[in-house]
Amino acid sequence: MDIRVIQATPDKRKVKPTDESRLGFGKIFSDHFFTMSYHVDRGWHDPLIEPYRPLQLDPTAMCLHYAQEIFEGMKAYRGKGGAIFMFRPLENIKRMNVSAERLCMPQLDEALFMEALKKLVLIDKDWIPHGSGTSLYIRPTMIATEPALGVHPAGEYLFFIIVGPVGAYYAEGFGPTKIFVTEEYCRSVPGGTGYCKAGGNYAASLYASEIAKKLGYTQVLWLDAIDRKYVEEVGTSNMFFLINDELITAPLAGTILPGVTRDSVIQLAKSWGVKVVERRLSMDEIMKAISDRTLREAFASGTAAIVSPVGQLCYRGKEYPIGEGKTGKLTERLYNEILQIQYGQKDDPFGWRIKIAD
């Protein structure tokens, strides 16, 4: 299918932000977006890049009632000399199809998906900010649009991609965050949708997240739903703990998101000779490692923040500093290395970076 393009007229174009230090995250969006529709009898049809506009949905659109909604998150980066890069977008495309399969939604053609990403980013390339640590955030989304009530997979869907300039995800920037460990609430269960990037997963996490924020913490650290003692992930990222010389992260067992940045961290750390272990890690073991000072560093990884150091855990009402509350050397090295690969400032031995414009 050919992607049709309708350019926004000059009078319909938005005013671009001039102060990149005030971009924030997820508040500003560009002039255009991509849309494509699906009908069970026609398949995917009418791929289109058009001026940004509100969506029109029937009040009985099934996404509003039964949560058939999935999304992804990725970025485009402005490198030296104006070159534009993307970071491992094919992995996000594949993961979105995994989410679609689990939620009984139609698969997307990977080549068409990639073409849509490139065309949209290039049409709105002037929205890509220039400052260090800034980027163009890309949000592909699929929703069920069939107007019907009754619990069953929908027969109609809308796939769309929006983009917008972003700065740092956390107000702290690249500084240690404070994490609240919850035993009362759980994010996902074995056999559930925890490995999918589905809207319902995030809605279910909001209550505990609000509790954590009111107590002064940045994120929630979720534990497993069965024993309520094994570390899984934080609200927007995968978690890593450096105990002695071993970098430990939870295994991909169906309850956590298989993060693209998570995989990048694992590959990069291994290439440096760091022992990386994917295994279950209990809070008892973490508490012991804090007590005997063998827990050297902890950090979260994700597209939005890349690598985010954790300087403090709150567990059972008590606060525990990690690494004296400072950013660890491995954490900082991983952050800088991935960032420089993303912006084209360093060699990319893994083939992660895709240049889409000079």
C-alpha positions as CSV (number, residue, x, y, z in Angstrom):
1,M,0.0,0.0,0.0
2,D,1.1,3.5,-0.8
3,I,1.0,6.1,2.0
4,R,-1.0,9.1,1.0
5,V,0.1,12.5,2.4
6,I,-2.0,15.6,3.0
7,Q,0.2,18.4,4.2
8,A,-1.1,20.9,6.8
9,T,-1.7,24.3,5.3
10,P,0.5,27.2,6.7
11,D,-2.4,28.6,8.6
12,K,-3.1,25.3,10.3
13,R,0.5,24.7,11.5
14,K,1.3,25.0,15.2
15,V,3.7,27.3,16.8
16,K,6.9,25.3,17.7
17,P,8.3,25.7,21.2
18,T,11.4,28.0,21.4
19,D,12.6,27.1,24.9
20,E,13.8,23.5,24.8
21,S,14.4,23.5,28.5
22,R,10.6,23.6,29.1
23,L,9.6,20.8,26.7
24,G,8.6,18.4,29.5
25,F,7.3,15.0,28.3
26,G,4.2,14.2,26.3
27,K,2.6,17.7,26.3
28,I,3.5,19.0,22.8
29,F,2.6,17.3,19.4
30,S,3.6,18.1,15.9
31,D,1.6,19.2,12.8
32,H,0.8,15.8,11.3
33,F,0.0,12.2,12.3
34,F,-0.4,8.9,10.6
35,T,-3.6,6.9,10.4
36,M,-4.7,3.6,9.0
37,S,-8.0,1.7,9.3
38,Y,-8.8,-2.0,9.6
39,H,-12.0,-3.9,8.8
40,V,-12.3,-7.6,9.2
41,D,-13.5,-8.0,5.6
42,R,-10.9,-5.6,4.1
43,G,-7.8,-5.9,6.3
44,W,-5.7,-2.8,6.7
45,H,-6.5,0.1,4.3
46,D,-6.1,3.8,3.6
47,P,-2.7,4.6,5.1
48,L,-2.5,8.3,5.4
49,I,-0.4,11.1,6.8
50,E,-2.6,14.1,7.5
51,P,-2.8,17.2,9.6
52,Y,-3.1,16.5,13.4
53,R,-6.7,16.5,14.5
54,P,-9.0,15.1,17.1
55,L,-10.2,11.5,16.5
56,Q,-13.9,10.9,16.0
57,L,-15.3,7.8,17.7
58,D,-18.7,6.3,18.2
59,P,-19.7,6.2,21.9
60,T,-19.9,2.4,21.6
61,A,-16.4,2.1,20.1
62,M,-15.2,-1.1,21.7
63,C,-11.8,0.4,23.0
64,L,-13.9,2.6,25.3
65,H,-15.7,-0.4,26.9
66,Y,-13.4,-3.4,26.7
67,A,-9.9,-1.9,26.6
68,Q,-8.6,-3.3,23.3
69,E,-5.9,-0.7,23.1
70,I,-2.1,-1.1,22.7
71,F,0.7,1.3,22.1
72,E,4.5,1.6,21.7
73,G,7.1,4.3,22.6
74,M,10.2,5.2,20.6
75,K,12.2,8.2,19.7
76,A,13.9,10.0,16.8
77,Y,17.2,11.9,17.5
78,R,18.9,14.9,15.9
79,G,22.6,14.1,15.5
80,K,25.6,16.1,14.4
81,G,25.1,18.1,11.2
82,G,21.4,17.6,11.4
83,A,21.4,13.8,10.8
84,I,18.3,12.1,12.1
85,F,18.4,8.7,13.8
86,M,16.1,6.1,15.3
87,F,17.0,3.5,17.9
88,R,16.0,-0.1,17.3
89,P,12.5,0.7,15.9
90,L,12.1,-2.8,14.4
91,E,12.1,-4.2,18.0
92,N,9.2,-1.9,18.9
93,I,7.3,-2.9,15.8
94,K,7.8,-6.6,16.6
95,R,6.7,-6.0,20.2
96,M,3.6,-4.2,19.1
97,N,2.6,-7.2,17.1
98,V,3.1,-9.4,20.1
99,S,0.8,-7.2,22.1
100,A,-1.7,-7.2,19.2
101,E,-1.8,-11.0,19.2
102,R,-2.4,-11.3,22.9
103,L,-5.3,-8.8,22.8
104,C,-6.9,-10.4,19.6
105,M,-6.0,-7.4,17.5
106,P,-4.8,-7.5,13.8
107,Q,-1.1,-7.8,13.0
108,L,0.7,-4.9,11.3
109,D,2.9,-5.2,8.3
110,E,6.4,-4.5,9.6
111,A,7.7,-2.8,6.4
112,L,4.7,-0.6,6.1
113,F,4.9,0.3,9.8
114,M,8.6,1.3,9.3
115,E,7.8,3.3,6.2
116,A,5.1,5.2,8.1
117,L,7.5,6.0,10.9
118,K,10.1,7.4,8.6
119,K,7.8,9.4,6.5
120,L,6.0,11.0,9.4
121,V,9.3,11.8,11.2
122,L,10.7,13.4,8.0
123,I,7.6,15.4,7.3
124,D,7.8,16.9,10.8
125,K,11.6,16.8,11.2
126,D,11.6,20.5,12.1
127,W,9.9,19.5,15.3
128,I,12.9,17.4,16.4
129,P,14.7,19.5,19.1
130,H,18.4,20.3,19.1
131,G,19.4,20.2,22.7
132,S,21.3,17.5,24.5
133,G,18.9,14.9,25.9
134,T,16.0,16.1,23.8
135,S,14.3,14.0,21.1
136,L,11.1,13.5,19.1
137,Y,8.9,11.1,21.0
138,I,6.9,8.7,18.8
139,R,3.7,7.0,20.0
140,P,2.2,4.3,17.7
141,T,-1.3,3.3,19.0
142,M,-4.0,0.8,18.0
143,I,-7.5,1.0,19.2
144,A,-10.7,-1.0,18.6
145,T,-13.2,1.2,16.9
146,E,-16.1,-1.1,16.0
147,P,-19.4,0.4,17.4
148,A,-20.8,-2.5,19.4
149,L,-21.4,-3.7,23.0
150,G,-20.7,-7.2,24.0
151,V,-17.4,-8.8,25.0
152,H,-15.7,-10.1,21.9
153,P,-12.8,-9.1,19.7
154,A,-13.7,-6.1,17.6
155,G,-13.9,-6.3,13.8
156,E,-12.7,-2.7,13.2
157,Y,-9.5,-0.9,14.4
158,L,-7.6,2.3,14.0
159,F,-3.8,2.5,14.0
160,F,-2.3,5.9,14.4
161,I,1.1,7.4,15.1
162,I,1.7,10.8,16.8
163,V,5.0,12.5,17.4
164,G,6.2,15.4,19.6
165,P,9.3,17.0,21.0
166,V,10.3,16.0,24.5
167,G,12.9,16.8,27.2
168,A,13.7,14.7,30.3
169,Y,11.1,12.3,31.5
170,Y,11.8,12.8,35.2
171,A,11.9,16.2,36.8
172,E,15.2,15.0,38.4
173,G,16.7,14.6,35.0
174,F,19.6,12.2,35.2
175,G,19.7,12.1,39.0
176,P,18.8,9.5,41.6
177,T,15.1,8.8,42.0
178,K,13.2,7.5,45.0
179,I,11.2,4.3,44.6
180,F,8.3,3.0,46.7
181,V,8.0,-0.8,47.0
182,T,4.4,-2.0,47.2
183,E,3.3,-5.3,48.7
184,E,-0.4,-4.5,48.7
185,Y,-0.9,-4.0,45.0
186,C,0.4,-6.0,42.0
187,R,0.8,-5.0,38.4
188,S,0.4,-8.3,36.6
189,V,-0.1,-12.1,37.1
190,P,1.3,-15.2,35.3
191,G,-0.9,-15.8,32.3
192,G,-2.0,-12.2,32.1
193,T,-1.1,-9.3,29.8
194,G,2.0,-8.0,31.8
195,Y,4.3,-8.6,28.8
196,C,2.1,-6.4,26.5
197,K,2.2,-2.7,26.2
198,A,-1.5,-2.4,26.8
199,G,-3.4,0.6,28.2
200,G,-5.2,-1.5,30.8
201,N,-1.9,-2.4,32.4
202,Y,-1.1,1.2,33.0
203,A,-4.6,2.1,34.2
204,A,-4.3,-0.7,36.9
205,S,-1.0,0.8,38.1
206,L,-2.3,4.3,38.7
207,Y,-3.7,3.9,42.2
208,A,-0.5,2.6,43.8
209,S,1.5,5.2,41.8
210,E,-0.6,8.0,43.3
211,I,0.0,6.7,46.8
212,A,3.7,6.7,46.1
213,K,3.7,10.2,44.7
214,K,1.8,11.6,47.7
215,L,4.6,10.1,49.9
216,G,7.3,11.8,47.8
217,Y,8.4,8.9,45.6
218,T,9.0,8.9,41.8
219,Q,7.8,5.4,40.9
220,V,6.4,2.2,42.3
221,L,8.5,-1.0,42.4
222,W,6.2,-3.9,41.7
223,L,6.6,-7.3,43.2
224,D,5.3,-10.6,41.9
225,A,1.6,-11.3,42.4
226,I,2.0,-14.8,43.9
227,D,4.6,-14.4,46.7
228,R,4.7,-10.6,46.8
229,K,8.4,-10.7,47.3
230,Y,10.2,-11.0,44.0
231,V,11.1,-7.8,42.1
232,E,9.4,-7.4,38.7
233,E,9.6,-3.8,37.3
234,V,8.8,-0.2,38.1
235,G,5.9,1.6,36.5
236,T,7.5,2.7,33.3
237,S,10.8,0.8,33.2
238,N,12.6,-2.5,33.8
239,M,14.8,-2.7,37.0
240,F,18.5,-3.7,37.4
241,F,20.5,-4.2,40.7
242,L,24.2,-4.4,40.8
243,I,25.0,-6.8,43.7
244,N,28.8,-7.4,44.2
245,D,29.9,-7.7,40.6
246,E,26.6,-9.2,39.3
247,L,24.0,-7.2,37.4
248,I,20.7,-8.8,38.1
249,T,17.3,-8.2,36.4
250,A,14.0,-10.0,36.4
251,P,13.5,-12.8,33.8
252,L,11.1,-12.5,30.9
253,A,8.4,-14.8,32.3
254,G,5.3,-13.2,30.9
255,T,4.7,-10.7,33.7
256,I,7.0,-7.9,32.8
257,L,7.5,-5.9,29.6
258,P,10.4,-7.1,27.4
259,G,12.0,-3.6,27.2
260,V,14.1,-2.6,24.2
261,T,16.3,-0.6,26.4
262,R,16.5,-3.5,28.9
263,D,17.9,-5.7,26.1
264,S,20.3,-2.9,25.1
265,V,21.6,-2.6,28.6
266,I,22.1,-6.4,28.9
267,Q,24.0,-6.6,25.6
268,L,26.1,-3.6,26.3
269,A,27.0,-4.6,29.9
270,K,27.9,-8.1,28.7
271,S,30.2,-6.6,26.0
272,W,32.1,-4.8,28.8
273,G,32.6,-8.1,30.7
274,V,29.9,-7.4,33.3
275,K,28.2,-10.6,34.5
276,V,24.5,-10.1,33.7
277,V,22.0,-12.5,35.3
278,E,18.3,-12.7,34.5
279,R,16.8,-14.3,37.6
280,R,14.3,-13.8,40.4
281,L,15.5,-11.4,43.0
282,S,13.6,-11.2,46.3
283,M,13.3,-8.2,48.6
284,D,14.9,-10.3,51.3
285,E,18.0,-10.6,49.2
286,I,18.0,-6.9,48.4
287,M,17.6,-6.0,52.1
288,K,20.5,-8.3,52.9
289,A,22.6,-6.7,50.2
290,I,21.9,-3.3,51.5
291,S,22.7,-4.3,55.0
292,D,26.1,-5.9,54.1
293,R,26.8,-3.1,51.5
294,T,27.0,-5.4,48.5
295,L,24.2,-3.7,46.7
296,R,26.3,-1.2,44.8
297,E,23.9,0.3,42.3
298,A,20.3,0.2,41.1
299,F,18.7,1.7,38.1
300,A,15.6,1.5,35.8
301,S,15.8,1.3,32.0
302,G,13.2,2.4,29.5
303,T,12.7,4.4,26.3
304,A,11.5,7.6,28.0
305,A,14.4,8.0,30.5
306,I,17.0,5.6,29.0
307,V,18.7,4.7,32.3
308,S,17.5,6.2,35.5
309,P,19.5,5.8,38.7
310,V,17.7,4.8,41.9
311,G,19.1,6.4,45.0
312,Q,16.6,5.2,47.6
313,L,14.0,2.5,48.2
314,C,11.1,2.7,50.6
315,Y,10.2,-0.8,51.9
316,R,7.7,-1.5,54.7
317,G,7.7,2.1,55.8
318,K,11.5,2.5,56.0
319,E,13.9,4.2,53.6
320,Y,17.1,2.6,52.4
321,P,19.7,4.5,50.5
322,I,21.5,2.8,47.6
323,G,25.0,3.7,46.8
324,E,24.9,6.6,49.3
325,G,22.1,8.0,47.2
326,K,24.4,8.8,44.3
327,T,24.5,7.7,40.7
328,G,26.7,4.7,40.3
329,K,29.6,4.4,37.8
330,L,28.1,1.6,35.8
331,T,24.7,3.3,35.6
332,E,26.3,6.5,34.4
333,R,28.4,4.7,31.8
334,L,25.4,2.8,30.4
335,Y,23.4,6.0,30.2
336,N,26.1,7.9,28.4
337,E,27.0,5.0,26.0
338,I,23.4,4.4,24.9
339,L,22.7,8.2,24.6
340,Q,25.8,8.7,22.4
341,I,24.9,5.7,20.2
342,Q,21.4,7.2,19.8
343,Y,22.7,10.6,18.7
344,G,25.3,9.2,16.4
345,Q,28.2,10.4,18.6
346,K,29.8,7.0,19.0
347,D,30.2,3.8,16.9
348,D,27.3,1.4,16.9
349,P,28.8,-2.1,17.0
350,F,25.4,-3.6,17.6
351,G,23.6,-2.1,14.5
352,W,21.0,-0.5,16.7
353,R,21.0,2.9,15.1
354,I,19.1,3.6,11.9
355,K,19.8,6.8,10.0
356,I,16.7,8.1,8.2
357,A,18.1,11.5,7.0
358,D,21.5,13.2,6.6
